[in-house]
Amino acid sequence: MSSLLEVRGLAKEFPIRSAFLRRRLGAVAAVAEVDLDIAAGETVALVGESGSGKSTLGRMIVRLIEPTRGEIRFRGEDLLALPPRELRRARRHFQVVFQDPYGSLNPRMRIGDALLEPLLVHGLAAGSGASGGERREKRALQVAGMLAEVGMPAEAARRYPHEFSGGQRQRIGIARALASQPALLVADEPVSALDLSVRAQIVNLLANLQRDRGIAMLFIAHDLALVEQIADRIAVLYLGRIVEEGPAAALLAAPLHPYTASLIAAVPRVRAAGGLRLRRVPAGEPPSASDPPPGCPFHPRCAAATERCRSERPLLLGSAGERKVACHYPGEAALVQRTAPESRPGDGTFLANGRREL
């Protein structure tokens, strides 16, 4: 399957400056050397803890943040080499749904005008050659159709954002993102600011729209229970690096990286006998992106870490079944992580097969 989007070696470093004279003291590597492909019509979920670089990566892909280095190709075209006018033309084909439904809509603009704006920018508004009254009527019908597609009534076009709930605003944000008929939609944690009762509705809406329109989607989230419902493939991000990638069903059923295993163990599940299975939260806190540990970035929290893990950073390499993992002991370390005590980082003594490594 050919790739709609190809990301190669993408990185973003934010400078650390002194309070006096603003001298550069160092840099925070928010995203580090990421490679990612998305095929036409495919949904790829990008998951990880808060601060792992998910949103930064998504915003670089749609050119809202300038990368420090790397390559972004969309339909074979290098987005980083495009002049401003050509980039504006290309933006019609990739759009974003933002995390905050309260801050992503102009509070002084009626909903109908907010939905019409991208149509006008990209030359897609109806009735271009018609008279004033006929043009307004055709555009009102066009906006009503956009609202209906996301389950909103036509009369919503006359109202302002503050008159809607968070879930309704996010539906409007989705309608606006789809107005230009994009081939790729980046959904940046689109349900994290919403009530639990509304989250499943928005995820189902996105899944249905993605299927009906045949668009590709990068779905950014930290909730694996939601990702399980929507993703074809999953890429797991830790400290700005992809540590595991593969088909969603296979990755969730049998993770190869211990960090992925920790994320899965942290999802509460309903027991068959009744009640909830308690979550197993990953031990410790993520290291600072401004001072990452040597070797594998996950080794301070890994129950199977060895001396090799502490000194040598594993590369993201292909594994069986279209999977990739950055771990010296793929599968084995993940199994140890799922069963080891939460509070005990590894000392290299209890790998899954009982082998001792020093």
N, C-alpha and C positions, 0 to 999 in steps of 0.2 A: 504494500500500500504506500503510495507516494505521500510525502509530507506536505501539509499546507503551511506549517510553521516549522522552521528549523532554527534552534538557538545553539550557538557554539561558543564555549569559553566565556560566557557572560559573567561579568563581575561588576560590583559596585562597592567603592570604598568612600566612606564619609570621613573627612579630615577631623582630627582632634586639634583644637587650637587653644593657646593660652589666653587667659583673660586679659593679660597685659600685652599689647602690641599684636595680638592675634597671631602669634607665631605658630606654625604647624608643629605639633608635638608627636603626631602619629596618625593612625587611621583606623577606623572600624570597618572591617570587611563584612558588610551586610549580606552580600552575595558573592560566592567565590567559585569561579570557573564552572558554571552550570551548562550542561548540554541537555537539550530537551527537544523532542519532536512531537508534533500533534498532527494527525492525519485529518483530512476533510471528514466532517461528520462524527468525529470521535470526541468523547468526553474524558479529559485527563484531570484527575484530582491532585492538587498539590497540598500536602498535609504536613503538619509539624506544630510544635509548641509556639506560643507567642514569642516574638523576637527572633524567629528562625530565618526570617528573610522572605517569607512567602509573598507579602504584599509588595515589597520592593521589587521582587522578580516580576510579578504581574504588571506593575506599573512601568517597568523598563520595557517589557514586551510591547505595550501600547504606546510607548514613547512619551509617557508623562514624567519619567525620570530618565536622565541621561546616564547611560552606562559609563563606567570607567574604562572598560575594554570589553571586547567580545564581538559577536556577530549575530544579527537577527535577520533572518530571511523569511519573507512572507510571499508565497507563490513564486519563489526563486528570486525575488527582488530584495536587495540589501537595504533595509529600512534606515540603517544608520548613515547611509551615503546619500539619502534623498535630500534635495533642497527643500526649503519650507513649503513652496507651492505644491510640489509633488507629494510631500508628506501629507499635506491637507487632503489631497485627492485620495491617497491610499487609506487615510483614516476612516473613510466610509466603510471599509471592508473589515475593520476590527474595532470593536466597541467594548465598553466596560460597564459593569453594574457595581456601584460602590457599596461599601459596608454600611455606611450611615445613611439611612433613608431620610433623616431629619435635616442633614446638611447638604445633601446632593441636589436638592431642588431649590430654585430661586424663590424665596418667600414672597416676592413682589410680582411674580409672573403667574398668570392663570395657567392651569394645567394644559389647556388647549394650545396656548402659545408656546409652552415648554415642549410639547410634542411636535408642534409644527416647525420649530426652529431648526432641528437637524434636517428636516425635509427641504427647507429653503436653502440651507447651507450647501447641500449636496445636489440641488436641482431636481428633487424628487416630489415636490409639492404638486398636487393636482391643480388643474384649471389654469395653467400658465398663460394660455392664449385666450382665455375667456374674459368676459366683462366683469366689472367689480362684484356685482351681486351673484352672478353665476360662479365666479371663482371662489367667493366666500362659502357658498353652499357646497361646492365640491370638496373644499378643504375641510369643512366641518364633517362631512361624511367620511373623509379619509381619517381624521382624528378619531371619530366615533368607532371606526373599524379597529384602529390600534388599541383603543380602550377595551373594546369587546374581547379582543384576543387575550387580554390578561384578566378578564373577568370583572371589568369595571363598567358602570353605566355611562351612556353618552353624556348625561348631564354633568358628569365630573369635569368636563372640559371647561365649564364656566366657573369653577371654584378654585380656591387657592390652597397651597400645600398644608397650611395649618388646620384645614378643615378635615384632614384625613388621619387615620391611624398609621402606625409604623408599617404594618403589613400592606395597607393600601398604597402608601407612598412607595414602598419597594416595588409593588406591581407597576406603578406609574414609571418608576425608574427603569424597569425592565422593558416596558413599552417604548420608552425613549431610546434605550440602547439598541432596540431592534428596528427603529424607524428607518435607518439607512440600509436595511437588508444586509447586515454584515455576514461574512463567512466565518468569523471567529468572535466569540464572546468570552471576555474575561470576567468572571463573577468573583469579586474580591470579598470573601466572607459575607455573602449577601443576606445571611439569616442570623448572624451572631448577635445583632442588636435587637432582635425580635423576640416576642414571647414564645415559649415552647409550643403553645397551641397553634401558632401561625407558621412555625418553621417548616413543618412537613408540607403545608399548602404551597409555600413558595418553592420548595425543592421539587415538588410534583409539577408545578407550573413550568419551571425551567426545563425539567426533563421532557415534558410534553412539547414545549415549544422547540426544543433542540431536535426532537424526533420529527416533528411535523415540518420544520424548515430545513432540516438536514445540515445544520450548522455545527461547527466544531466549538468546544467549550473547554476553557481552563477554569476549573472550579476550585477555588482556594478555600480551605477550611481547616479547622483543628478537630472537628467532631467526626470520628470515623463511622459512627452510626449513621450519619447523614450521607457520608461519602459512599458507603456501601450501597445506597439506594440509586445512585446516579452515575457512578464512574465506570468507564471501560478499563482504564488503566490508572494506577496510582503512582505518584512520585513522592517520596518521603524526604523532607528537607530538615537538616540539622545543622545549626550554626552556618547557614548560608550555602551548604553543600548538599547535593542529592546523595543520600546514603543507600537508598533502595528504590527500585522501579520495577513494575511488572503488571500483568493483568490483575484487575482488582480482586476477582474471586480467589485466584491462586495466592496472591500476596496476603490477603486477610486470613485465609485458611492455614497457611504455613509460612509465616514470615521468615526471612533469611537473616535480617539484621536485628541485633538485640534492641536497638532503639524502636524499630517497628513493633517488635514484640511487646515493649513497654507501653507504647501507645494503645495497642489492642487490649492489653490487660487493664488499661485505665478506663475502658468503656464499661459502664454498668450494664449488666445483663439480667433479664428476668429468669429465675430458676424454674425448671419444669415442676418442681415440688412446691413452688410458691416462694415469694419474696425475691429480693434483689441480691445478686452476687456482688460483694463488696469490691470496690475498685482497688487495683494495685497501682499506686502512683509511682512513677520512676524515682529512684533514689537520688537525693541531692538536687542541686540547682544547675541549670545549664551554665557552662563557663562563659566568661565575658568575650564578646566578639572582638574587643580591642586587645585582648590578651589570651588567645586560644591556647589550649594545652598542646604540647608536642605529640607527635604520633596520631593515633586515632582520636578525633575530637570527642568521642563518646566514652573513652576509656575510664575517666574518673567516675562514671555512673554505671559502668558495665560489670556485671557479676562474673563474667568470664574473661576479663582483661588479663593479658600476660605482659611480660617484659617487651615482647615484640610490639604489642598494641601501644605501649607507652612511648616507643621510640620511632616507629615506622607507620606513616599514614597510609592506610589501604586505598587503592585506586578503585574506582567504580568499574567493575568488569562484568562481562556477560556471564550468565549462568544458564541452566537448562530452562526451557519453556519461555523464551522471550523475556527473561528476567535479568536484572542487573543488581549488583550489591557491592558495597564498599566495606568489606569485613574480611579479616584474615581467617576467620572460622565461620563461614556462612552456614546458617541453619543450626549448627552445633551451639554457637554462642547465643543465638536467639532462644533455643530451648532452655539453656541454663538461665537466661534472663527471666523467662516466664515462670520458672519454678524456684529461683533463689530468693532468700529473704530480702525484703524491700530495702532495708537499711545497710546491706552489706555489699559494697563495691568489691570487684573481683581481686583476688590475689594470684590468679592463675592456677588454683589448686582444684577447682571442681568444674572442669569441662564435662560435657554431657556424657562422654564415654569413660569418664573416670581417669583419663590421662592427665598426668601432672606436667605442667610446662613451667620452666623457670626462666 
